[in-house]
Amino acid sequence: MATKLNPLDDEFTFFWERVSCFVAREIMYEDKCDFVRRAVDCNRSTNVVPYMFLMSCKLQCINAFQEHCLLALFVTMSFMMLALLMHVVYSYYGPALKTVSKLIHMNEHLAGVTILAFGNSSADLFVHLANVRSKVPVFSASICSALFVAMVSGGLVCYINPFRMDGFETVRDILFLIFGMSLVNFYLLRPMEVSAMEFVGMFMVYFLYILVNILDLYLMRREITILKAKIEKLEENDYSFENEVKLYSLRRTLDRFQDHKLQIYEKRNSRVSLNIMDFATKRMATYKRVSVNMEKNRNIMYDIRRGKNHRLLKDFLLELRAIKCSDWRKANMIGRALLIAKAPLVLICILYIPLVDYEMKKHGWKKLLNILHVVVNPSISVMVFSSLLTTPSDKLWYIEMKNDYKYGVYTIMITMPFAVVIYYTSRTDRPPRYHWAFAIMNLTGCMILIYVCATEIDRVMAVVSRNLELDEEFMSASVKSWTNNLGTVVANTAMAMYGYPKMAYASAIGGPIFTLVMSPSIVLFVRKMLNEPDESSTEFGDYGHNAFYFLLFGLLCTLLWTTTLGFFARRSMGIFSITLYVIYIIYTKLIHAGVIHSFGYDRRLKAAFGNL
């Protein structure tokens, strides 16, 4: 008959499954390798590169100096991952977002709060679900991330490309964010457990938010149809002063609804020549955005006299150039070194992600390369996704991918006939009518690469912070909130630079709504289903209340300046938002140093002897 283990025996039995990999920093250098090999968490805390294994076993650090040198090397590698992330977002993700949003007839605002916001925020949810059994305060991490996105990302959008906001939509989004975060805050601060119906209520807040945005666009388009019908009817009448007044009023009302659908605009190349103060404080200059002639770009190379496969191989080989000659000529020595360093990563993007960009000739169509994408992109995406979901926590997902190759083979068997059909039904000098379908592969490929890059940077910061003996919760409230949202910042600033600041700012508000309402709710619900102990009282940690009140203050300030300035987003307001986040970081550092006390509740102290 088996005897029941006491807690001490149980602790030793499952020691290697439970011990943190970063305990290795307290072990002698000659014993670290054996510890890292046996600790399960050393693989669990790895995304692509096993940093602790490299430091302890392969490179065999024997003193702190070597360890710090390797940490500096790892940080340099993270900059390369950041360069890849920026390349993916600027070259592939941005054009795909515009293409998909136009195909499903969204406007800028709806595309920002749905496609862009979900793509930016879903990585956080996956990270929290992967660590669902840990005691990490999810709401604290979520609210710190939301504060960074709303203040820094939103501030950068205002600074990069000042714009006229949609007043009703902006106020509605901010009020939804305040309501959602206040509701979750209320549920978590109560002494009782969150019930199933309360989880449903939190889910419904986000779904209601999306539904309201969709209905708003529908009603806007319906109103436009009614206004156009009235204008046409009045234009058929004889000339009169009253008739002209009505026409003028209706046309002015119609002009307010010009953003009811998304347009593909040409990039602006004009530069402003203002001093720093004028650049930061003046209202943005009015300019007319020029729509791209998509049909002209599609047919610009079309020549019926040529064969279907004219320049097939030549276009393919030219597209495989990871370094463009024009970029090489313009770059200095440092720039050329970066181009060489990025070349392998750029080549991976070329071979893996199809490009659909209505601003380019032939919309970016390369027949032979796109046929290769049809076979390669879904196969790799399926294998990576299945490996990330099914790999045990003590294994590396890309090593275990060899067990999931069958899914890639099945996918190739499905996509190969499509590749053959594309070869016989398309031309090299003009994209086919179904070229839009490649934008879906573009989005999935971009999201996988963005997730891998952002997670890898986060892992590097975790290794650096643990080896420098920095507090995990402090890092989560500060540095990790930056690294986890690098993809969000790059994507939003890219859309602002492309000339879509409304979409970018809508994502800077809509993304935090998903992060604050859905992520903690889903994680807590999954914990409840797994019978994990309820830790809702500790979901704020030491810094959650601090971030909550700063975010609430920042949103109220945003409501104030938007209404005061007539919904003109100026660069000075972007600087104000970023400055507010810098003040939050100063507060967080002072709390970590013990100089000031955090917002929140003190623990009650019990007297040691009697009632004092």
TORGUMI-19503 format. One record per residue (C-alpha): residue number from 0; x, y, z. Coordinates in steps of 0.5 Angstrom, whole numbers, padded with zeros to 4 digits. Example, Ala and Ser with C-alpha at 12.3 -4.5 7.8 and 13.67 -1.06 7.14 Angstrom:
<recs>
REC    k   east  north     up
REC    0   0025  -0009   0016
REC    1   0027  -0002   0014
</recs>
This chain:
<recs>
REC    k   east  north     up
REC    0   0000   0000   0000
REC    1   0003   0007  -0002
REC    2   0004   0012   0003
REC    3   0002   0019   0002
REC    4   0008   0024   0002
REC    5   0009   0029   0007
REC    6   0009   0036   0004
REC    7   0017   0036   0005
REC    8   0018   0030   0001
REC    9   0013   0032  -0004
REC   10   0017   0038  -0005
REC   11   0023   0034  -0006
REC   12   0020   0029  -0011
REC   13   0017   0035  -0016
REC   14   0023   0040  -0015
REC   15   0026   0040  -0022
REC   16   0019   0041  -0025
REC   17   0018   0047  -0020
REC   18   0024   0050  -0019
REC   19   0025   0057  -0023
REC   20   0031   0057  -0028
REC   21   0034   0063  -0025
REC   22   0036   0060  -0019
REC   23   0042   0058  -0022
REC   24   0045   0065  -0021
REC   25   0046   0063  -0014
REC   26   0049   0056  -0016
REC   27   0057   0056  -0017
REC   28   0059   0057  -0024
REC   29   0062   0050  -0024
REC   30   0055   0047  -0022
REC   31   0050   0051  -0026
REC   32   0050   0047  -0033
REC   33   0048   0041  -0029
REC   34   0042   0045  -0026
REC   35   0040   0048  -0032
REC   36   0040   0041  -0036
REC   37   0035   0038  -0031
REC   38   0031   0044  -0029
REC   39   0024   0044  -0033
REC   40   0023   0051  -0033
REC   41   0030   0053  -0037
REC   42   0026   0050  -0043
REC   43   0019   0053  -0041
REC   44   0022   0060  -0040
REC   45   0026   0059  -0047
REC   46   0022   0062  -0054
REC   47   0028   0061  -0059
REC   48   0035   0061  -0056
REC   49   0036   0057  -0050
REC   50   0040   0063  -0047
REC   51   0041   0060  -0040
REC   52   0043   0053  -0043
REC   53   0048   0057  -0048
REC   54   0051   0061  -0042
REC   55   0052   0055  -0037
REC   56   0054   0049  -0042
REC   57   0056   0051  -0049
REC   58   0060   0058  -0047
REC   59   0061   0056  -0040
REC   60   0061   0062  -0036
REC   61   0066   0062  -0030
REC   62   0065   0069  -0027
REC   63   0061   0075  -0027
REC   64   0065   0079  -0032
REC   65   0064   0073  -0038
REC   66   0056   0073  -0036
REC   67   0055   0080  -0037
REC   68   0059   0080  -0043
REC   69   0054   0075  -0046
REC   70   0048   0079  -0043
REC   71   0051   0085  -0047
REC   72   0051   0080  -0053
REC   73   0044   0077  -0052
REC   74   0041   0085  -0052
REC   75   0045   0086  -0058
REC   76   0041   0080  -0061
REC   77   0035   0083  -0059
REC   78   0036   0089  -0063
REC   79   0036   0085  -0069
REC   80   0030   0081  -0067
REC   81   0027   0089  -0066
REC   82   0030   0090  -0073
REC   83   0026   0084  -0076
REC   84   0020   0086  -0073
REC   85   0020   0093  -0076
REC   86   0021   0090  -0083
REC   87   0015   0085  -0082
REC   88   0011   0091  -0080
REC   89   0013   0096  -0084
REC   90   0014   0092  -0091
REC   91   0008   0087  -0090
REC   92   0003   0088  -0084
REC   93   0001   0095  -0086
REC   94   0000   0094  -0093
REC   95  -0004   0087  -0091
REC   96  -0008   0091  -0086
REC   97  -0010   0096  -0091
REC   98  -0012   0091  -0096
REC   99  -0016   0087  -0091
REC  100  -0020   0093  -0088
REC  101  -0022   0095  -0095
REC  102  -0024   0088  -0098
REC  103  -0029   0087  -0092
REC  104  -0031   0095  -0093
REC  105  -0029   0097  -0086
REC  106  -0027   0105  -0085
REC  107  -0021   0107  -0081
REC  108  -0024   0107  -0074
REC  109  -0027   0100  -0074
REC  110  -0021   0097  -0077
REC  111  -0017   0100  -0072
REC  112  -0021   0097  -0066
REC  113  -0022   0090  -0069
REC  114  -0017   0088  -0074
REC  115  -0011   0092  -0071
REC  116  -0013   0092  -0064
REC  117  -0014   0084  -0064
REC  118  -0007   0083  -0068
REC  119  -0003   0087  -0063
REC  120  -0006   0085  -0056
REC  121  -0007   0077  -0058
REC  122   0000   0076  -0056
REC  123  -0001   0078  -0049
REC  124  -0007   0073  -0048
REC  125  -0003   0067  -0051
REC  126   0003   0069  -0046
REC  127  -0002   0069  -0040
REC  128  -0005   0063  -0042
REC  129   0001   0059  -0043
REC  130   0003   0061  -0036
REC  131  -0004   0060  -0033
REC  132  -0002   0056  -0027
REC  133   0003   0061  -0025
REC  134   0002   0066  -0019
REC  135   0003   0072  -0024
REC  136  -0002   0078  -0022
REC  137  -0005   0078  -0029
REC  138  -0009   0084  -0028
REC  139  -0003   0088  -0026
REC  140   0001   0086  -0032
REC  141  -0005   0087  -0037
REC  142  -0006   0094  -0034
REC  143   0001   0096  -0034
REC  144   0001   0094  -0042
REC  145  -0005   0098  -0043
REC  146  -0002   0104  -0040
REC  147   0004   0104  -0044
REC  148   0000   0103  -0050
REC  149  -0006   0108  -0049
REC  150  -0001   0113  -0047
REC  151   0006   0112  -0051
REC  152   0003   0109  -0057
REC  153  -0003   0114  -0057
REC  154   0002   0119  -0056
REC  155   0007   0117  -0061
REC  156   0001   0117  -0066
REC  157  -0001   0124  -0065
REC  158   0006   0126  -0065
REC  159   0008   0123  -0072
REC  160   0002   0125  -0075
REC  161  -0003   0130  -0072
REC  162  -0010   0129  -0075
REC  163  -0017   0131  -0074
REC  164  -0021   0126  -0069
REC  165  -0028   0123  -0070
REC  166  -0030   0126  -0064
REC  167  -0036   0121  -0062
REC  168  -0032   0115  -0063
REC  169  -0026   0117  -0059
REC  170  -0030   0119  -0053
REC  171  -0034   0113  -0054
REC  172  -0028   0108  -0054
REC  173  -0025   0112  -0048
REC  174  -0031   0111  -0044
REC  175  -0032   0104  -0046
REC  176  -0025   0103  -0043
REC  177  -0026   0107  -0037
REC  178  -0032   0102  -0036
REC  179  -0029   0096  -0037
REC  180  -0023   0097  -0033
REC  181  -0027   0099  -0027
REC  182  -0032   0093  -0028
REC  183  -0026   0088  -0027
REC  184  -0023   0092  -0022
REC  185  -0029   0092  -0018
REC  186  -0030   0084  -0019
REC  187  -0023   0083  -0017
REC  188  -0023   0088  -0011
REC  189  -0029   0084  -0007
REC  190  -0027   0079  -0002
REC  191  -0031   0074  -0006
REC  192  -0030   0069  -0012
REC  193  -0032   0072  -0019
REC  194  -0038   0068  -0021
REC  195  -0039   0065  -0028
REC  196  -0044   0070  -0029
REC  197  -0040   0075  -0028
REC  198  -0035   0072  -0033
REC  199  -0040   0072  -0038
REC  200  -0041   0080  -0036
REC  201  -0034   0082  -0037
REC  202  -0034   0078  -0044
REC  203  -0040   0082  -0046
REC  204  -0037   0088  -0045
REC  205  -0032   0087  -0050
REC  206  -0037   0084  -0055
REC  207  -0042   0090  -0054
REC  208  -0036   0095  -0055
REC  209  -0035   0091  -0062
REC  210  -0042   0091  -0064
REC  211  -0043   0098  -0062
REC  212  -0038   0100  -0067
REC  213  -0041   0096  -0072
REC  214  -0048   0099  -0071
REC  215  -0045   0106  -0072
REC  216  -0041   0104  -0078
REC  217  -0048   0101  -0081
REC  218  -0052   0107  -0079
REC  219  -0047   0112  -0081
REC  220  -0047   0109  -0088
REC  221  -0055   0109  -0088
REC  222  -0055   0116  -0086
REC  223  -0050   0118  -0092
REC  224  -0055   0114  -0097
REC  225  -0061   0118  -0094
REC  226  -0057   0125  -0095
REC  227  -0055   0123  -0102
REC  228  -0062   0121  -0104
REC  229  -0065   0128  -0101
REC  230  -0059   0132  -0105
REC  231  -0061   0129  -0111
REC  232  -0068   0130  -0110
REC  233  -0067   0138  -0109
REC  234  -0062   0138  -0115
REC  235  -0068   0136  -0119
REC  236  -0072   0142  -0117
REC  237  -0072   0149  -0120
REC  238  -0067   0154  -0117
REC  239  -0069   0158  -0111
REC  240  -0066   0161  -0105
REC  241  -0069   0156  -0100
REC  242  -0067   0150  -0104
REC  243  -0060   0153  -0104
REC  244  -0060   0153  -0097
REC  245  -0062   0146  -0096
REC  246  -0057   0144  -0101
REC  247  -0051   0147  -0097
REC  248  -0054   0145  -0090
REC  249  -0054   0137  -0093
REC  250  -0047   0138  -0097
REC  251  -0044   0140  -0090
REC  252  -0047   0134  -0086
REC  253  -0045   0130  -0092
REC  254  -0038   0132  -0091
REC  255  -0038   0130  -0084
REC  256  -0039   0123  -0086
REC  257  -0033   0122  -0091
REC  258  -0029   0117  -0087
REC  259  -0035   0112  -0088
REC  260  -0030   0107  -0092
REC  261  -0023   0106  -0092
REC  262  -0019   0109  -0098
REC  263  -0012   0107  -0100
REC  264  -0008   0113  -0100
REC  265  -0001   0115  -0103
REC  266   0005   0116  -0098
REC  267   0007   0123  -0097
REC  268   0014   0126  -0098
REC  269   0013   0133  -0096
REC  270   0017   0135  -0090
REC  271   0016   0141  -0085
REC  272   0021   0146  -0084
REC  273   0019   0149  -0077
REC  274   0023   0150  -0070
REC  275   0022   0145  -0065
REC  276   0017   0149  -0061
REC  277   0012   0151  -0067
REC  278   0013   0143  -0069
REC  279   0010   0141  -0062
REC  280   0005   0146  -0061
REC  281   0002   0148  -0068
REC  282  -0004   0145  -0070
REC  283  -0003   0140  -0076
REC  284  -0003   0143  -0083
REC  285  -0008   0141  -0087
REC  286  -0007   0137  -0093
REC  287  -0011   0133  -0098
REC  288  -0009   0126  -0098
REC  289  -0009   0123  -0105
REC  290  -0012   0116  -0106
REC  291  -0008   0111  -0110
REC  292  -0011   0109  -0117
REC  293  -0011   0102  -0116
REC  294  -0013   0099  -0122
REC  295  -0008   0103  -0126
REC  296  -0003   0100  -0121
REC  297  -0006   0093  -0123
REC  298  -0005   0094  -0130
REC  299   0001   0098  -0131
REC  300   0006   0093  -0133
REC  301   0000   0089  -0137
REC  302   0001   0087  -0145
REC  303  -0003   0083  -0148
REC  304   0002   0081  -0153
REC  305   0007   0078  -0148
REC  306   0006   0071  -0146
REC  307   0003   0069  -0139
REC  308   0010   0067  -0136
REC  309   0014   0073  -0139
REC  310   0020   0074  -0135
REC  311   0018   0069  -0130
REC  312   0024   0066  -0127
REC  313   0028   0073  -0128
REC  314   0022   0077  -0123
REC  315   0023   0071  -0118
REC  316   0031   0072  -0118
REC  317   0030   0079  -0117
REC  318   0025   0079  -0112
REC  319   0030   0074  -0108
REC  320   0035   0080  -0107
REC  321   0035   0081  -0099
REC  322   0039   0088  -0100
REC  323   0036   0092  -0106
REC  324   0042   0096  -0110
REC  325   0038   0103  -0108
REC  326   0038   0102  -0101
REC  327   0046   0100  -0101
REC  328   0048   0106  -0105
REC  329   0044   0111  -0100
REC  330   0047   0107  -0094
REC  331   0053   0109  -0090
REC  332   0058   0104  -0087
REC  333   0054   0103  -0081
REC  334   0047   0102  -0085
REC  335   0051   0097  -0090
REC  336   0053   0093  -0084
REC  337   0046   0093  -0082
REC  338   0043   0091  -0089
REC  339   0048   0085  -0089
REC  340   0046   0083  -0082
REC  341   0039   0083  -0083
REC  342   0040   0080  -0090
REC  343   0038   0073  -0088
REC  344   0032   0075  -0084
REC  345   0029   0079  -0090
REC  346   0030   0073  -0094
REC  347   0026   0069  -0089
REC  348   0021   0074  -0090
REC  349   0021   0074  -0098
REC  350   0020   0067  -0098
REC  351   0015   0066  -0093
REC  352   0010   0072  -0093
REC  353   0007   0074  -0099
REC  354   0006   0082  -0101
REC  355  -0001   0085  -0103
REC  356   0000   0092  -0103
REC  357  -0004   0097  -0107
REC  358   0001   0102  -0108
REC  359   0006   0098  -0111
REC  360   0006   0096  -0119
REC  361   0002   0090  -0120
REC  362   0000   0090  -0113
REC  363   0006   0087  -0111
REC  364   0005   0081  -0115
REC  365   0011   0076  -0117
REC  366   0008   0070  -0120
REC  367   0013   0064  -0119
REC  368   0014   0067  -0112
REC  369   0007   0067  -0110
REC  370   0006   0060  -0112
REC  371   0011   0058  -0108
REC  372   0008   0062  -0102
REC  373   0002   0058  -0103
REC  374   0005   0052  -0102
REC  375   0010   0054  -0096
REC  376   0006   0059  -0092
REC  377   0000   0055  -0090
REC  378   0005   0049  -0089
REC  379   0010   0053  -0084
REC  380   0004   0057  -0081
REC  381   0000   0050  -0079
REC  382   0007   0047  -0076
REC  383   0009   0053  -0072
REC  384   0002   0054  -0069
REC  385   0001   0046  -0068
REC  386   0008   0046  -0065
REC  387   0007   0052  -0060
REC  388   0000   0049  -0058
REC  389   0002   0042  -0056
REC  390   0009   0042  -0054
REC  391   0010   0040  -0047
REC  392   0013   0046  -0042
REC  393   0020   0042  -0042
REC  394   0021   0042  -0049
REC  395   0023   0047  -0054
REC  396   0017   0048  -0059
REC  397   0022   0048  -0066
REC  398   0026   0042  -0064
REC  399   0019   0038  -0063
REC  400   0016   0041  -0069
REC  401   0019   0034  -0073
REC  402   0013   0031  -0069
REC  403   0008   0036  -0073
REC  404   0011   0035  -0080
REC  405   0005   0031  -0082
REC  406   0001   0037  -0081
REC  407   0005   0041  -0086
REC  408   0005   0035  -0091
REC  409  -0003   0035  -0090
REC  410  -0003   0042  -0092
REC  411   0002   0041  -0098
REC  412  -0003   0036  -0101
REC  413  -0009   0041  -0100
REC  414  -0005   0047  -0103
REC  415  -0001   0044  -0108
REC  416  -0007   0043  -0113
REC  417  -0008   0051  -0112
REC  418  -0001   0052  -0114
REC  419  -0002   0049  -0120
REC  420  -0009   0052  -0122
REC  421  -0005   0059  -0120
REC  422   0000   0057  -0125
REC  423  -0005   0056  -0131
REC  424  -0010   0062  -0129
REC  425  -0005   0068  -0128
REC  426   0000   0072  -0132
REC  427   0006   0075  -0129
REC  428   0005   0082  -0132
REC  429  -0002   0083  -0128
REC  430  -0004   0080  -0121
REC  431  -0010   0075  -0122
REC  432  -0017   0077  -0119
REC  433  -0016   0073  -0113
REC  434  -0010   0076  -0111
REC  435  -0013   0079  -0105
REC  436  -0013   0072  -0102
REC  437  -0006   0072  -0101
REC  438  -0007   0078  -0096
REC  439  -0010   0073  -0091
REC  440  -0003   0069  -0091
REC  441   0000   0075  -0091
REC  442  -0003   0077  -0084
REC  443  -0002   0070  -0081
REC  444   0005   0070  -0083
REC  445   0006   0077  -0080
REC  446   0003   0075  -0074
REC  447   0007   0069  -0073
REC  448   0013   0073  -0074
REC  449   0011   0079  -0070
REC  450   0009   0074  -0064
REC  451   0016   0070  -0064
REC  452   0020   0077  -0065
REC  453   0016   0080  -0059
REC  454   0017   0074  -0055
REC  455   0024   0073  -0056
REC  456   0026   0080  -0054
REC  457   0021   0079  -0048
REC  458   0025   0073  -0046
REC  459   0032   0077  -0047
REC  460   0030   0082  -0042
REC  461   0027   0077  -0037
REC  462   0034   0073  -0037
REC  463   0038   0080  -0036
REC  464   0033   0082  -0031
REC  465   0034   0076  -0027
REC  466   0041   0075  -0028
REC  467   0042   0082  -0025
REC  468   0037   0080  -0019
REC  469   0032   0085  -0021
REC  470   0025   0084  -0018
REC  471   0020   0080  -0023
REC  472   0014   0084  -0021
REC  473   0018   0091  -0022
REC  474   0020   0088  -0029
REC  475   0013   0086  -0031
REC  476   0010   0093  -0029
REC  477   0016   0097  -0033
REC  478   0021   0094  -0038
REC  479   0016   0088  -0039
REC  480   0010   0092  -0041
REC  481   0015   0096  -0046
REC  482   0018   0089  -0049
REC  483   0011   0086  -0049
REC  484   0008   0091  -0053
REC  485   0014   0093  -0058
REC  486   0010   0090  -0064
REC  487   0004   0094  -0062
REC  488   0008   0101  -0062
REC  489   0011   0099  -0069
REC  490   0005   0097  -0072
REC  491   0001   0103  -0070
REC  492   0007   0108  -0071
REC  493   0007   0105  -0078
REC  494   0000   0106  -0080
REC  495   0001   0113  -0077
REC  496   0007   0114  -0082
REC  497   0003   0111  -0088
REC  498  -0003   0116  -0087
REC  499  -0008   0113  -0082
REC  500  -0007   0116  -0076
REC  501  -0015   0115  -0074
REC  502  -0014   0107  -0075
REC  503  -0007   0107  -0071
REC  504  -0011   0111  -0065
REC  505  -0017   0107  -0065
REC  506  -0012   0101  -0064
REC  507  -0009   0105  -0058
REC  508  -0015   0105  -0055
REC  509  -0019   0099  -0057
REC  510  -0013   0094  -0056
REC  511  -0013   0096  -0048
REC  512  -0020   0095  -0048
REC  513  -0019   0087  -0050
REC  514  -0012   0087  -0046
REC  515  -0016   0089  -0040
REC  516  -0023   0086  -0040
REC  517  -0022   0080  -0044
REC  518  -0015   0077  -0042
REC  519  -0016   0077  -0034
REC  520  -0023   0075  -0035
REC  521  -0021   0069  -0040
REC  522  -0014   0067  -0035
REC  523  -0018   0067  -0029
REC  524  -0024   0063  -0032
REC  525  -0019   0058  -0035
REC  526  -0016   0058  -0028
REC  527  -0023   0057  -0025
REC  528  -0024   0051  -0030
REC  529  -0017   0048  -0028
REC  530  -0019   0048  -0020
REC  531  -0013   0053  -0019
REC  532  -0014   0057  -0012
REC  533  -0017   0063  -0013
REC  534  -0012   0069  -0013
REC  535  -0016   0075  -0015
REC  536  -0014   0079  -0008
REC  537  -0007   0079  -0011
REC  538  -0008   0080  -0018
REC  539  -0006   0087  -0017
REC  540   0001   0086  -0014
REC  541   0005   0092  -0011
REC  542   0004   0096  -0018
REC  543  -0003   0094  -0020
REC  544  -0007   0100  -0017
REC  545  -0001   0105  -0019
REC  546  -0002   0103  -0026
REC  547  -0010   0103  -0025
REC  548  -0010   0110  -0023
REC  549  -0005   0113  -0027
REC  550  -0009   0110  -0033
REC  551  -0015   0113  -0031
REC  552  -0012   0120  -0030
REC  553  -0009   0119  -0037
REC  554  -0016   0117  -0040
REC  555  -0019   0123  -0036
REC  556  -0014   0128  -0039
REC  557  -0015   0125  -0046
REC  558  -0022   0127  -0045
REC  559  -0021   0134  -0043
REC  560  -0016   0136  -0048
REC  561  -0020   0132  -0054
REC  562  -0026   0136  -0052
REC  563  -0022   0143  -0051
REC  564  -0018   0143  -0057
REC  565  -0024   0141  -0062
REC  566  -0022   0134  -0063
REC  567  -0015   0136  -0066
REC  568  -0010   0131  -0064
REC  569  -0003   0136  -0063
REC  570   0004   0134  -0062
REC  571   0004   0137  -0056
REC  572  -0002   0133  -0053
REC  573   0003   0127  -0056
REC  574   0008   0129  -0051
REC  575   0004   0130  -0046
REC  576   0001   0123  -0046
REC  577   0009   0120  -0046
REC  578   0011   0125  -0041
REC  579   0005   0122  -0036
REC  580   0008   0115  -0037
REC  581   0015   0117  -0036
REC  582   0012   0120  -0029
REC  583   0009   0113  -0028
REC  584   0015   0110  -0029
REC  585   0019   0115  -0024
REC  586   0013   0113  -0019
REC  587   0014   0105  -0020
REC  588   0022   0106  -0019
REC  589   0021   0110  -0012
REC  590   0016   0105  -0010
REC  591   0021   0099  -0012
REC  592   0026   0103  -0008
REC  593   0022   0104  -0002
REC  594   0022   0111  -0002
REC  595   0014   0112  -0003
REC  596   0008   0107  -0002
REC  597   0004   0105  -0007
REC  598  -0003   0106  -0008
REC  599  -0007   0100  -0005
REC  600  -0009   0097   0001
REC  601  -0004   0096   0007
REC  602  -0004   0089   0010
REC  603  -0007   0089   0017
REC  604  -0002   0088   0023
REC  605  -0004   0083   0029
REC  606  -0001   0085   0035
REC  607   0004   0079   0038
REC  608   0001   0080   0045
REC  609  -0006   0082   0047
REC  610  -0010   0088   0044
REC  611  -0005   0094   0044
</recs>
